[in-house]
Amino acid sequence: MAGLVKRPCAYCGGRGRVANMGIMPIWKTCVVCDGFRFVFTPNSFVKCQYCGGTGRRSTGATFRELVRCKNCRGTGWAELLLIPSQR
């Protein structure tokens, strides 16, 4: 069984809160770490390949709203996925 490792929350950058993308930022408690500024992940997890370890993905919309990465659920850490090489 793999142990757990305490790592800074990637979604909020270890601040415990996030701001909206508006003109006047409104700070809210981070939905990933619940304001604790860190997450516990299995020791075998590596930086998420889909979001690059940021915990966020762009929606591709006009305003490029950032949402939680579906692969790592915003933690920035996920299991190593072996993707077959393209030939």
Summary of the structure (lengths in Angstrom):
residues: 87
radius of gyration: 14.4
end to end distance: 35.9
largest distance: 48.3
contacts: 224
relative contact order: 0.26
helix: 0%
strand: 30%
